[in-house]
């Protein structure tokens, strides 16, 4: 298996993570903007994230906020 790779489509604001170069047979919507792509065996071969810039920003901000709150509450 090759290393996973990412592609970002700026105009559409879509981030696509390719895990395996296989034909997509099915997909599952994990949340309104995240879709898991599956091969014919039901194995994960890719992930598509719509509104990617907002998603990435929000995930990073949540992580930073959690870390800051942890530091404040633990006094470290």
Helices and strands as residue ranges (DSSP letters): E 5-9, E 14-18, E 26-31, E 34-38, E 44-50, H 52-74
